[in-house]
């Protein structure tokens, strides 16, 4: 080393000395704002060690790499940054020599820089999976060591479990759809409450709103089959005893559930029981023709009477779909082997409001089709067919693909489609098999599906096709 040269060093900064994590299964990042720097060091081959402990025990099995900001990881432990593998993580041995709950050790590959280490460090996540109050004294440490043995200081954060109630969606990517004419939608079956409280006191409130609600829309709370709750005259009962009341819920007027007498019948308003109640929330509207794809947001919040703290406001988007359906079906259609295509669904008809036919999708699929069983669309009945394009009364209304073997015939309608045109296409869908050895030993089962442009809940009809010699 040249005289006067600065000693090699590495450092991690912007780690808050204390953090409060939610009591929830929602992933939480330890150090989303951390920075990494180094002087006179090579980060290739460096090791980042993360260790989580408490007076309850070692808790490393709940650490992981949270995808985000260009960082992803595989079940095998490979970590990528912008789709390039830059590191690998595994469990080191714990104090008993076991790796199940050992510290997370992240080893960086060739070409790693301070920026690489920083990007991965910021995505080190944790999932708090216990309600146990004994997890006081919980702490988490970070230490970075380069391949040549240069180490950063050991950084420690004190970790507490927050008393703030936290609502989270166990399936955040699921799309909830409401079909006109449905009696009700249970929109919160995947919503859970995480909180470090044994029981919520009298006066705790669950507040559910339709911020843009109209007089045609209503929120309510109804039993969905669990044995916990019954509902009568705006009272919520457990074993016949009142444990809460609810008011409102029409239009933009919020539905408010107020807890009381939480220990009647030995019943506490625990996080689990509150979650069960949330699962009973329903939405309905008398609007018969909502705009297709329109989203009606519903918000949920809990206000604890124990602590005076409010949870996050969780928004559940409900998407409006069309009312398309099918009627008819159940007919046995006969096809003579080697003959011309035979119409497959002349007794099946569409139903629904005219506005939802534009962009709709019709599929015909054999559940037990042979390789050369096929569907096509025949000209006639006002239709002309050119390649995969279908015109009705000289207007392009659909394109189609597939239709061979078990691959469905998929007909996608254009914005010009009408009920009349869609029925015309359905009634010209025909079955054939161009093999002289087509099997006559079994009856084909045909499923017909019809949905709106969103692919929402639609109609289903069935037919049978018998091939004869």
N, C-alpha and C positions, 0 to 999 in steps of 0.2 A: 504494500500500500504506500502511496506517495505521502511524504511528510505533510501534515496539515490537512489531509483529506478527511472529510466527515465520516464518522462511523456509519456502517450500514444500519438501517432501521426500517421498521414497518409499524403502522399505526392504524387504529380504527377510531373514528370520531363520530360525534353526533349520535351517541347512544344515550338516551335518557336514563338517569339512574334508577327511576322507578316507573313501572308501567302497570296499568290495570287492565286485565283481560276479561272479556265477557264470560259469564257462565252459560256456555252454549256450545253446540257442536260446529258452529260457524268458524272457519279457519281465521286465524289471527296472525299478523306479521309482527315479529319481535322488533325489527329494526328497519322500517321502510325508508327512513331518511339517513341511514348510516353512510359514512364515507370511508374510503380506504386510500392510504397513501404509503409511499415507500421511498427510500433514498438509498441508492447503491445496491439494490437487490433485484433479483430476477424472480418473478412470481410463478414461473413455470415450475411445477412440482411442489408448490406450496400446499399447506394443509390448514384448513379452517376447522376448529373444533368447537362444537356447541354442546353444552351440558346443562340439563335442567334438573334441579333437585328441590326438595322441601323436607320439612320434618315428617311428612307423610311417607317419603321415600323418593327414589329416583323416578323421573317422569319422562325420560327421553323417548319412550315408545310413541309419544304423541307429537313429536317433531317431524317435519316433512318439508319438502320443497313445494311451495305454492306457485302454480303457473301464473305468469303475468309479466308484463314489461319485457317481453321477448324471451323470458326464461321458461323452460319446460323441463320435466324430468320423466323418466320411464320407471316401470316397476323394478327394473334391474339396477336402478341407481344412476344411470347416465343422465347428466345435466347438459342441456343445450342452451345456447344463447343465440337468438336469431337463426335457429335451425342448424347450428354448428355445435357439435359436442365439445364442451370446454372443460368438463369436470366429471367426477364420479363420486357418489357418496355411499357410505356404509356405516354400520354400527361398530364402534370400537368396543373392547371389553369393559364391562362395568367393574365395580369393586369386588364382585364375586367371580370375575373372569367370564361372565356370560355376555352375549352380544344382543340379546333380545331388547334390553333396556339400557344398552351402553350409549355413550355420547355419539352424536352425529359427527362424522369426520368426512369433510369434503376435500378431495384431492384434485388440484387443478392441473390441466395438461399443458403440453408445449404451446407456447405462444400466449399464455395467460398474462394479463396485465392487471394493474391496480383496478382499472375499470371493469374487467371481467370478474374479479373477486367481489367488487362492490355490487355489481348487478345481481350476483347469486346471493350474497349476504342479505340483500334487501328482500329476498323472497323466501327466507327461512321462516317457516310457519309453524303454528302450534294449534292443536285442537284441545280445548278444555272439555273433558268428558266426564266430570264428576261434580256432584253437588256437595261434596264433603267439605265442611268448614275447616277441617284440620289442615287444609293446604295453606295455612299461614306460614310465613317464613320461606315461601317459595322463591327461588332465585334461578337466574339463567346466566351462564357465562359464555363469552366468546374469546377465543385466542387464535391468532394467525401466526404460523411459522413457515418460513421459506425453506427450500430444499437444502440450503447451506447452513441451516440452524438458527438463522436470525428470527427472534420471536418478538411479537408485540406484547405489551402488558396483558395481563388477564383482566378482561373487562367484565364487571358483574352488574346485573340489573335485578332489583327487587321486584318481584311479581306479585300482585294482589288480584284476587277475584272480585270483580266489580259487583256492587249491589244494584246497579242499574238494570232493570228488566230489559231483556233483549229478545225481539221477535225475529225469527228467520224462516225462510222458505226452504224446506228440505229438497224441493225440486224447482229451483229458480228458473230453469229453462223451459219448463212445461207451459204450453199455451192453453189457457182456459177458454172454452168457447161456449156461448149461449145460443141455443137454437130457438127461434121464435115459436111460441106455442108450448115450450117446455114448462112444466109446473114450477120447477125450482132448480137451482144449481147450488150444490155444496162447494163453495169456492175456496175454502180454507182447510181442506183435508190435509194439506202438506205443510201447514204453518205450525211452528213449535215455539214455545216460550222457554228461554234460558234465563235463570236468575238464581242467585245464592240466597234464597229465602225459604224457610220451612213452610210458611203459610202466610197468605195475604190477609190483612185485617179487614174488618168491616169498613165499608166505604171505598174500598178499591174499585176502580172503574175500568171496564173494557169499552173503548169507544170505537165504533165502526161507522165510516162515513162513505157516502157517494158524493164527492165534491161537486160533481156536475149533474147530480141526480135530478130527474124530472118527477112529476106527480105520478107517472106511470110505473115508476120503479120502486121496489121495496126490499129492504133488508130485514131478515128475521132470524130466529134461532129455533131449530126444530131437531128432534131426535133423529139420528142417522143410524140407529141400530145398536148403539152401545147401551150398556145396562146402567150407566151412571145417572143419567138425567131424565126427568120427565118435565113437561112444560104445561102450565095451566094458568090462564088469565094473566099473562105477563109475569108469572112467578116461575122460578127454576127450583125444582124439588129434588131431594135425595131421600129415598125411602119414605116419601110422603111429607117430608119436612122442607120448608122453604130455606134455601141457602143463598138466593140472589133474586133480583127483580130486573126487568128490562123495559125500556120505553123507547118510543120513536122508531125511526127506520124507514119512513116514507120520504121519497125524494131526497133532497139535500139535508133533511132533518136527521141527525145521527142516531144510530141505534146505540143506546147506552145501557150496559149491564152493570149493576151495582151489587157488590158482594155483601152479604150479611150473615150473621150466625154461622161462621165458618166451621164450628166444631159440633154442630148438631149432627146427630147420628154418627158421631165419630169421624166426621168428614172435614178434612182441612183443604183450603184452597191452595194446594201446592202447585208448583210449576206444571207438573204432569196433569193435574186435574183441570187447571186453566187451559192447557193445550187441548184437552178433550172437549172442553166447552167451545173453544175456538173452532174446532172441527165441525161443530153443529151449526155454524153460521151459513145462511142461505141468501141467495139473490133471485129475484124474479121480476119480470116486467110484463105489462099487458100490451106493450107495443108489438104490433104484428108484423111490421115490415121495416125493421131498423136498417140503416145503411150497412151494406156488407163490409166487414172488416173494421167497422167503427169500434173503438176501444173505450170501455167504461171503467175507469179506475175506481177501486175500492180501497180505502185506507183503514188500517187497524193500529190501535195504540192502547197500551195498558198504563194506568196511573196508580202506583202503589200507595195505599194509605199508611203502610208501615213507615216508609222512608220519605214520602212526598216526592219520590222520583218518578219520572215518566220514561217509558221505553222509547225506542226509535219508532218512527211512523213507517210501517211496512205497507207498501202499495201492491195490490193484487190487480193486474189488468185482466179484464174480461172482454173478450172479442166477440162481436156479434156475427153470426153466420146466417145463411139463408135457410129457407124452410123446404128445400127440395126433397122429394120423396118418390117412391115407385109404388105402383099398385098392380095387382095381377101376378101372373107367374104360376108355377106349380104344374105346368103342362108337360106331357111327354111328346116330344117332336121326333118324327121318324125320318131318317136319312138313308136312302138306298145307296149302298156302296158302289162307287164309280159313277154315280149320277151327278147332276148339276147341283150347285149349292142350294140348300133349303133354308127358308126363313126360320130364325131361331126363337124370336120373341114377339110374335104378332099380338099376343095377349097381354103384353106388359105396357103400361102407360106411365108417363111422368106426372107428378103433382108439384105444385108450388107457385109462388108469386112470380109473375113474369120478369121482374127486374133481376132475379137471381139466375136466370138461364144463361145470360151472357157470361162467357168464360167457364161454364160448367164442364164437368168431366164425366164421361160415361165409359165404363170398362165391362168387358165380357171375358170371363176366364173359366176354363175348364179345370175343375179341381182334380180330375183324374185323366187328363188328356194324354193321347199318344203323340209320338213325334210328328206325325203328318196330319193330325187333326188341325183344321184351320178355320179362321173366321175372316170374312170380308164384308164389304158394303156393296150391295147391288144397286145399279142404276134403276130408276123408276120411282113411282110414288112422289114425283116432283123433284127427284134427286138426279144430279149428274155427278159422276166420279171420274176424276182425272188424276192418275198416279195416287197420291195419298190425300188429295184435296176433295172435299165434298161441297157441292153447291146445292142449294135449295131454291128453286124458282130463280135460278141464275145468280144468286147471291152466295158468296163464299161464307159458309157457316161453321166449317170444321176441318180439322186435319186428323189423320189417324196413323197409328204405328202398331207393330206387333201383330198378335193374332195367330201365332203358330205354336202348336203343342200346348204347354202349360204357360207360355208367355201370353199375358192378356192382350186382347185388342183394346187399345186405349184411344178414345175419341175425345179430342179437346176442342171445345166449341169456341167460336170467336165472339166478339162483342155484338155481332149481328144476329146471334142465335136467338130464337124464340121457342116457346113451348111447342108450337106447331112444327117447327123445323126439327127440333130434337126428337119428337115422337116419330117424325118421318124417317130420320136416320135410324133410330132404334128398330123400327119395323122393317128396315131393309138390311139389317145385320143378318148374315147367313153363314151356316156351317157347311163344311165339306171336308173330304179326305181324298187326296189324289193317289192313294196307294191301292192297288187291286187286292192287297192282302190286309186291308184295314180290319181290325178285330171287331167281331160282332158278339163277342163273349160277355160283354158287360155294358151297362148303361152309363153314358157320360153324365156327370153332374156339372151344370152350368151356373155360375154365380154372376149376377148383373149388379153393378154398383153405380150409383149416381150421386155426385157431390157438387157443391158450388165451387167457384173459382178458388176458394181458400182450402179446398179439400176437407171442409168441415163435415160434421155428421150429416149423412144424407140418406138415400133410400137403398134398399137391398131387395132383390127378387131372385128366385131360383127357377130353373127349368131342368128338364131331363132330355137327353138326346140318345135315341136308340139307333144304332147302325145295323141295317139289315143287308142280307146277301142279295 
